[in-house]
Amino acid sequence: MKIGIFEQMTVNNGLILTLFILIISLLALGYGFGVKAQRLPFTAEIGYNQQQWQFLRWWVKLASFAGVLLPMCLLALAWKQPSSGVF
């Protein structure tokens, strides 16, 4: 019996996703340390004015609420329903 390439990829989907997140995180950390140590030709500071900083703070709070806290609350409310784990 021959297994298709897509069926074979879904078997290790969790491993592939974990490795992808790990590699991307390591690259981001390496980039950050490289910029901070001035080994890369980029500057670590961005010249935002006060209004832009206020917008970014508001945006991060909104993204944190909508992307992390809201799904966790919805999962807690629908914990006993079988479809809640899919969300």
N, CA, C and O atoms as CSV, one atom per row, in Angstrom:
chain,resi,resn,atom,element,x,y,z
A,1,MET,N,N,0.847,-1.176,0.000
A,1,MET,CA,C,0.000,0.000,0.000
A,1,MET,C,C,0.890,1.235,0.000
A,1,MET,O,O,1.791,1.364,0.829
A,2,LYS,N,N,0.635,2.122,-0.915
A,2,LYS,CA,C,1.450,3.326,-1.064
A,2,LYS,C,C,0.790,4.487,-0.329
A,2,LYS,O,O,-0.410,4.722,-0.474
A,3,ILE,N,N,1.589,5.220,0.469
A,3,ILE,CA,C,1.092,6.380,1.215
A,3,ILE,C,C,1.474,7.637,0.446
A,3,ILE,O,O,2.630,7.803,0.057
A,4,GLY,N,N,0.516,8.513,0.229
A,4,GLY,CA,C,0.787,9.762,-0.472
A,4,GLY,C,C,1.620,10.709,0.372
A,4,GLY,O,O,1.697,10.560,1.592
A,5,ILE,N,N,2.232,11.666,-0.266
A,5,ILE,CA,C,3.106,12.604,0.436
A,5,ILE,C,C,2.332,13.437,1.456
A,5,ILE,O,O,2.864,13.751,2.521
A,6,PHE,N,N,1.089,13.799,1.149
A,6,PHE,CA,C,0.309,14.611,2.066
A,6,PHE,C,C,-0.131,13.803,3.279
A,6,PHE,O,O,-0.188,14.341,4.385
A,7,GLU,N,N,-0.443,12.519,3.095
A,7,GLU,CA,C,-0.808,11.676,4.217
A,7,GLU,C,C,0.395,11.463,5.130
A,7,GLU,O,O,0.251,11.414,6.352
A,8,GLN,N,N,1.560,11.339,4.545
A,8,GLN,CA,C,2.769,11.134,5.329
A,8,GLN,C,C,3.127,12.394,6.120
A,8,GLN,O,O,3.616,12.292,7.245
A,9,MET,N,N,2.892,13.571,5.553
A,9,MET,CA,C,3.212,14.817,6.246
A,9,MET,C,C,2.297,15.042,7.440
A,9,MET,O,O,2.728,15.612,8.443
A,10,THR,N,N,1.057,14.614,7.356
A,10,THR,CA,C,0.142,14.844,8.470
A,10,THR,C,C,0.476,13.979,9.667
A,10,THR,O,O,0.086,14.306,10.788
A,11,VAL,N,N,1.191,12.881,9.456
A,11,VAL,CA,C,1.564,12.018,10.568
A,11,VAL,C,C,2.500,12.770,11.512
A,11,VAL,O,O,2.360,12.663,12.730
A,12,ASN,N,N,3.447,13.525,10.971
A,12,ASN,CA,C,4.428,14.240,11.780
A,12,ASN,C,C,4.115,15.728,11.876
A,12,ASN,O,O,5.023,16.533,12.081
A,13,ASN,N,N,2.864,16.104,11.732
A,13,ASN,CA,C,2.507,17.513,11.725
A,13,ASN,C,C,2.905,18.212,13.027
A,13,ASN,O,O,3.382,19.346,12.982
A,14,GLY,N,N,2.727,17.585,14.159
A,14,GLY,CA,C,3.103,18.183,15.439
A,14,GLY,C,C,4.595,18.385,15.548
A,14,GLY,O,O,5.054,19.420,16.033
A,15,LEU,N,N,5.363,17.396,15.096
A,15,LEU,CA,C,6.819,17.512,15.133
A,15,LEU,C,C,7.304,18.607,14.194
A,15,LEU,O,O,8.183,19.389,14.555
A,16,ILE,N,N,6.742,18.669,13.002
A,16,ILE,CA,C,7.138,19.693,12.032
A,16,ILE,C,C,6.814,21.080,12.572
A,16,ILE,O,O,7.632,21.994,12.462
A,17,LEU,N,N,5.648,21.243,13.146
A,17,LEU,CA,C,5.252,22.536,13.697
A,17,LEU,C,C,6.148,22.939,14.861
A,17,LEU,O,O,6.542,24.100,14.963
A,18,THR,N,N,6.471,22.001,15.733
A,18,THR,CA,C,7.348,22.288,16.863
A,18,THR,C,C,8.745,22.680,16.392
A,18,THR,O,O,9.326,23.640,16.898
A,19,LEU,N,N,9.281,21.945,15.433
A,19,LEU,CA,C,10.599,22.281,14.897
A,19,LEU,C,C,10.604,23.634,14.202
A,19,LEU,O,O,11.567,24.389,14.330
A,20,PHE,N,N,9.547,23.948,13.473
A,20,PHE,CA,C,9.450,25.243,12.801
A,20,PHE,C,C,9.456,26.376,13.821
A,20,PHE,O,O,10.183,27.355,13.655
A,21,ILE,N,N,8.655,26.251,14.871
A,21,ILE,CA,C,8.596,27.293,15.896
A,21,ILE,C,C,9.938,27.427,16.601
A,21,ILE,O,O,10.384,28.539,16.881
A,22,LEU,N,N,10.579,26.307,16.887
A,22,LEU,CA,C,11.879,26.335,17.554
A,22,LEU,C,C,12.945,27.009,16.688
A,22,LEU,O,O,13.717,27.834,17.179
A,23,ILE,N,N,12.986,26.661,15.415
A,23,ILE,CA,C,13.990,27.243,14.507
A,23,ILE,C,C,13.745,28.728,14.313
A,23,ILE,O,O,14.692,29.514,14.352
A,24,ILE,N,N,12.510,29.129,14.107
A,24,ILE,CA,C,12.196,30.547,13.920
A,24,ILE,C,C,12.517,31.332,15.186
A,24,ILE,O,O,13.032,32.447,15.106
A,25,SER,N,N,12.221,30.764,16.349
A,25,SER,CA,C,12.537,31.451,17.604
A,25,SER,C,C,14.040,31.616,17.779
A,25,SER,O,O,14.498,32.675,18.207
A,26,LEU,N,N,14.808,30.589,17.456
A,26,LEU,CA,C,16.262,30.688,17.555
A,26,LEU,C,C,16.829,31.713,16.582
A,26,LEU,O,O,17.753,32.453,16.921
A,27,LEU,N,N,16.272,31.756,15.365
A,27,LEU,CA,C,16.717,32.770,14.402
A,27,LEU,C,C,16.404,34.183,14.889
A,27,LEU,O,O,17.225,35.089,14.741
A,28,ALA,N,N,15.223,34.372,15.465
A,28,ALA,CA,C,14.853,35.690,15.979
A,28,ALA,C,C,15.749,36.096,17.139
A,28,ALA,O,O,16.173,37.249,17.225
A,29,LEU,N,N,16.038,35.156,18.032
A,29,LEU,CA,C,16.942,35.457,19.143
A,29,LEU,C,C,18.348,35.772,18.647
A,29,LEU,O,O,18.986,36.707,19.131
A,30,GLY,N,N,18.825,34.998,17.691
A,30,GLY,CA,C,20.151,35.256,17.124
A,30,GLY,C,C,20.222,36.605,16.444
A,30,GLY,O,O,21.225,37.310,16.558
A,31,TYR,N,N,19.173,36.968,15.741
A,31,TYR,CA,C,19.119,38.281,15.094
A,31,TYR,C,C,19.147,39.391,16.138
A,31,TYR,O,O,19.869,40.376,15.986
A,32,GLY,N,N,18.360,39.231,17.196
A,32,GLY,CA,C,18.321,40.249,18.249
A,32,GLY,C,C,19.669,40.424,18.927
A,32,GLY,O,O,20.124,41.548,19.139
A,33,PHE,N,N,20.306,39.308,19.266
A,33,PHE,CA,C,21.626,39.400,19.896
A,33,PHE,C,C,22.661,39.963,18.921
A,33,PHE,O,O,23.555,40.707,19.324
A,34,GLY,N,N,22.542,39.610,17.640
A,34,GLY,CA,C,23.481,40.137,16.642
A,34,GLY,C,C,23.363,41.637,16.470
A,34,GLY,O,O,24.371,42.329,16.326
A,35,VAL,N,N,22.141,42.146,16.485
A,35,VAL,CA,C,21.932,43.591,16.375
A,35,VAL,C,C,22.416,44.293,17.637
A,35,VAL,O,O,23.063,45.338,17.570
A,36,LYS,N,N,22.095,43.704,18.792
A,36,LYS,CA,C,22.490,44.328,20.053
A,36,LYS,C,C,24.011,44.353,20.221
A,36,LYS,O,O,24.554,45.303,20.786
A,37,ALA,N,N,24.700,43.320,19.736
A,37,ALA,CA,C,26.160,43.260,19.825
A,37,ALA,C,C,26.832,44.018,18.676
A,37,ALA,O,O,28.059,44.033,18.578
A,38,GLN,N,N,26.040,44.641,17.816
A,38,GLN,CA,C,26.502,45.420,16.666
A,38,GLN,C,C,27.330,44.580,15.700
A,38,GLN,O,O,28.301,45.066,15.119
A,39,ARG,N,N,26.946,43.328,15.532
A,39,ARG,CA,C,27.592,42.453,14.556
A,39,ARG,C,C,26.817,42.426,13.241
A,39,ARG,O,O,27.314,41.933,12.229
A,40,LEU,N,N,25.608,42.956,13.265
A,40,LEU,CA,C,24.795,43.077,12.051
A,40,LEU,C,C,24.632,44.560,11.727
A,40,LEU,O,O,24.621,45.395,12.631
A,41,PRO,N,N,24.507,44.891,10.440
A,41,PRO,CA,C,24.460,46.309,10.061
A,41,PRO,C,C,23.088,46.962,10.247
A,41,PRO,O,O,22.619,47.680,9.364
A,42,PHE,N,N,22.457,46.722,11.373
A,42,PHE,CA,C,21.160,47.322,11.672
A,42,PHE,C,C,21.244,48.017,13.017
A,42,PHE,O,O,22.094,47.683,13.842
A,43,THR,N,N,20.370,48.977,13.237
A,43,THR,CA,C,20.324,49.639,14.532
A,43,THR,C,C,19.219,49.014,15.378
A,43,THR,O,O,18.214,48.541,14.848
A,44,ALA,N,N,19.410,49.015,16.669
A,44,ALA,CA,C,18.453,48.400,17.582
A,44,ALA,C,C,17.324,49.349,17.956
A,44,ALA,O,O,16.319,48.905,18.513
A,45,GLU,N,N,17.453,50.614,17.675
A,45,GLU,CA,C,16.453,51.587,18.097
A,45,GLU,C,C,15.679,52.121,16.898
A,45,GLU,O,O,16.225,52.328,15.815
A,46,ILE,N,N,14.409,52.331,17.129
A,46,ILE,CA,C,13.535,52.924,16.119
A,46,ILE,C,C,13.050,54.248,16.681
A,46,ILE,O,O,12.616,54.308,17.831
A,47,GLY,N,N,13.114,55.295,15.900
A,47,GLY,CA,C,12.762,56.616,16.395
A,47,GLY,C,C,11.273,56.898,16.356
A,47,GLY,O,O,10.798,57.623,15.482
A,48,TYR,N,N,10.526,56.325,17.307
A,48,TYR,CA,C,9.096,56.602,17.402
A,48,TYR,C,C,8.876,57.848,18.253
A,48,TYR,O,O,9.591,58.085,19.227
A,49,ASN,N,N,7.882,58.635,17.874
A,49,ASN,CA,C,7.514,59.756,18.735
A,49,ASN,C,C,6.509,59.269,19.786
A,49,ASN,O,O,6.123,58.100,19.778
A,50,GLN,N,N,6.089,60.149,20.681
A,50,GLN,CA,C,5.229,59.766,21.804
A,50,GLN,C,C,3.879,59.234,21.339
A,50,GLN,O,O,3.359,58.283,21.923
A,51,GLN,N,N,3.311,59.826,20.309
A,51,GLN,CA,C,2.010,59.380,19.807
A,51,GLN,C,C,2.112,57.965,19.220
A,51,GLN,O,O,1.209,57.150,19.410
A,52,GLN,N,N,3.192,57.677,18.518
A,52,GLN,CA,C,3.375,56.339,17.954
A,52,GLN,C,C,3.585,55.297,19.054
A,52,GLN,O,O,3.088,54.176,18.941
A,53,TRP,N,N,4.316,55.653,20.120
A,53,TRP,CA,C,4.490,54.735,21.238
A,53,TRP,C,C,3.159,54.430,21.916
A,53,TRP,O,O,2.904,53.288,22.296
A,54,GLN,N,N,2.313,55.441,22.069
A,54,GLN,CA,C,1.002,55.222,22.683
A,54,GLN,C,C,0.159,54.287,21.822
A,54,GLN,O,O,-0.521,53.405,22.347
A,55,PHE,N,N,0.198,54.474,20.510
A,55,PHE,CA,C,-0.547,53.591,19.616
A,55,PHE,C,C,-0.030,52.157,19.718
A,55,PHE,O,O,-0.820,51.216,19.785
A,56,LEU,N,N,1.293,51.986,19.729
A,56,LEU,CA,C,1.860,50.642,19.815
A,56,LEU,C,C,1.509,49.958,21.132
A,56,LEU,O,O,1.234,48.758,21.146
A,57,ARG,N,N,1.513,50.687,22.220
A,57,ARG,CA,C,1.126,50.113,23.513
A,57,ARG,C,C,-0.331,49.656,23.494
A,57,ARG,O,O,-0.660,48.571,23.975
A,58,TRP,N,N,-1.197,50.499,22.931
A,58,TRP,CA,C,-2.613,50.149,22.821
A,58,TRP,C,C,-2.791,48.929,21.933
A,58,TRP,O,O,-3.574,48.033,22.250
A,59,TRP,N,N,-2.064,48.893,20.816
A,59,TRP,CA,C,-2.178,47.797,19.853
A,59,TRP,C,C,-1.711,46.477,20.463
A,59,TRP,O,O,-2.349,45.447,20.243
A,60,VAL,N,N,-0.633,46.482,21.210
A,60,VAL,CA,C,-0.133,45.261,21.849
A,60,VAL,C,C,-1.124,44.761,22.889
A,60,VAL,O,O,-1.339,43.555,23.005
A,61,LYS,N,N,-1.725,45.662,23.642
A,61,LYS,CA,C,-2.736,45.248,24.621
A,61,LYS,C,C,-3.943,44.625,23.924
A,61,LYS,O,O,-4.461,43.602,24.371
A,62,LEU,N,N,-4.388,45.238,22.836
A,62,LEU,CA,C,-5.520,44.699,22.087
A,62,LEU,C,C,-5.173,43.341,21.486
A,62,LEU,O,O,-5.979,42.412,21.553
A,63,ALA,N,N,-3.992,43.215,20.903
A,63,ALA,CA,C,-3.578,41.940,20.306
A,63,ALA,C,C,-3.433,40.861,21.376
A,63,ALA,O,O,-3.777,39.703,21.135
A,64,SER,N,N,-2.935,41.222,22.539
A,64,SER,CA,C,-2.811,40.247,23.631
A,64,SER,C,C,-4.183,39.759,24.076
A,64,SER,O,O,-4.389,38.565,24.297
A,65,PHE,N,N,-5.111,40.691,24.204
A,65,PHE,CA,C,-6.456,40.320,24.621
A,65,PHE,C,C,-7.137,39.453,23.569
A,65,PHE,O,O,-7.683,38.396,23.884
A,66,ALA,N,N,-7.100,39.909,22.313
A,66,ALA,CA,C,-7.815,39.202,21.248
A,66,ALA,C,C,-7.138,37.894,20.869
A,66,ALA,O,O,-7.819,36.941,20.489
A,67,GLY,N,N,-5.821,37.826,20.964
A,67,GLY,CA,C,-5.116,36.642,20.497
A,67,GLY,C,C,-4.796,35.621,21.561
A,67,GLY,O,O,-4.539,34.461,21.241
A,68,VAL,N,N,-4.805,36.027,22.835
A,68,VAL,CA,C,-4.419,35.093,23.893
A,68,VAL,C,C,-5.540,34.928,24.912
A,68,VAL,O,O,-6.027,33.818,25.128
A,69,LEU,N,N,-5.940,36.007,25.528
A,69,LEU,CA,C,-6.911,35.905,26.619
A,69,LEU,C,C,-8.300,35.494,26.151
A,69,LEU,O,O,-8.942,34.659,26.788
A,70,LEU,N,N,-8.768,36.061,25.063
A,70,LEU,CA,C,-10.105,35.727,24.566
A,70,LEU,C,C,-10.226,34.254,24.180
A,70,LEU,O,O,-11.187,33.608,24.597
A,71,PRO,N,N,-9.293,33.690,23.399
A,71,PRO,CA,C,-9.401,32.253,23.106
A,71,PRO,C,C,-9.305,31.368,24.354
A,71,PRO,O,O,-9.963,30.330,24.426
A,72,MET,N,N,-8.493,31.768,25.331
A,72,MET,CA,C,-8.404,30.979,26.558
A,72,MET,C,C,-9.718,31.014,27.328
A,72,MET,O,O,-10.146,29.998,27.876
A,73,CYS,N,N,-10.356,32.172,27.370
A,73,CYS,CA,C,-11.659,32.275,28.046
A,73,CYS,C,C,-12.715,31.446,27.325
A,73,CYS,O,O,-13.510,30.755,27.962
A,74,LEU,N,N,-12.722,31.514,26.006
A,74,LEU,CA,C,-13.691,30.725,25.239
A,74,LEU,C,C,-13.460,29.230,25.418
A,74,LEU,O,O,-14.414,28.457,25.505
A,75,LEU,N,N,-12.199,28.823,25.472
A,75,LEU,CA,C,-11.895,27.413,25.690
A,75,LEU,C,C,-12.349,26.971,27.084
A,75,LEU,O,O,-12.878,25.871,27.243
A,76,ALA,N,N,-12.148,27.815,28.083
A,76,ALA,CA,C,-12.572,27.472,29.439
A,76,ALA,C,C,-14.093,27.369,29.533
A,76,ALA,O,O,-14.607,26.501,30.239
A,77,LEU,N,N,-14.817,28.238,28.836
A,77,LEU,CA,C,-16.280,28.199,28.875
A,77,LEU,C,C,-16.843,26.975,28.164
A,77,LEU,O,O,-17.880,26.447,28.565
A,78,ALA,N,N,-16.166,26.521,27.108
A,78,ALA,CA,C,-16.676,25.404,26.318
A,78,ALA,C,C,-15.826,24.155,26.522
A,78,ALA,O,O,-15.671,23.359,25.596
A,79,TRP,N,N,-15.280,23.973,27.709
A,79,TRP,CA,C,-14.323,22.890,27.961
A,79,TRP,C,C,-14.919,21.505,27.728
A,79,TRP,O,O,-14.232,20.626,27.206
A,80,LYS,N,N,-16.173,21.292,28.099
A,80,LYS,CA,C,-16.764,19.953,28.008
A,80,LYS,C,C,-17.319,19.632,26.632
A,80,LYS,O,O,-17.718,18.494,26.386
A,81,GLN,N,N,-17.355,20.584,25.745
A,81,GLN,CA,C,-17.830,20.321,24.396
A,81,GLN,C,C,-16.696,19.747,23.563
A,81,GLN,O,O,-15.574,20.249,23.636
A,82,PRO,N,N,-16.953,18.708,22.770
A,82,PRO,CA,C,-15.873,18.054,22.031
A,82,PRO,C,C,-15.221,18.952,20.973
A,82,PRO,O,O,-14.051,18.761,20.642
A,83,SER,N,N,-15.943,19.898,20.459
A,83,SER,CA,C,-15.361,20.754,19.419
A,83,SER,C,C,-14.478,21.851,19.993
A,83,SER,O,O,-13.805,22.539,19.225
A,84,SER,N,N,-14.448,22.046,21.304
A,84,SER,CA,C,-13.656,23.122,21.896
A,84,SER,C,C,-12.164,22.863,21.764
A,84,SER,O,O,-11.390,23.815,21.671
A,85,GLY,N,N,-11.742,21.624,21.752
A,85,GLY,CA,C,-10.329,21.315,21.591
A,85,GLY,C,C,-9.811,21.653,20.203
A,85,GLY,O,O,-8.627,21.942,20.030
A,86,VAL,N,N,-10.692,21.618,19.222
A,86,VAL,CA,C,-10.294,21.969,17.856
A,86,VAL,C,C,-10.004,23.446,17.738
A,86,VAL,O,O,-9.077,23.845,17.032
A,87,PHE,N,N,-10.788,24.268,18.424
A,87,PHE,CA,C,-10.584,25.709,18.382
A,87,PHE,C,C,-9.267,26.055,19.033
A,87,PHE,O,O,-8.903,27.228,19.103
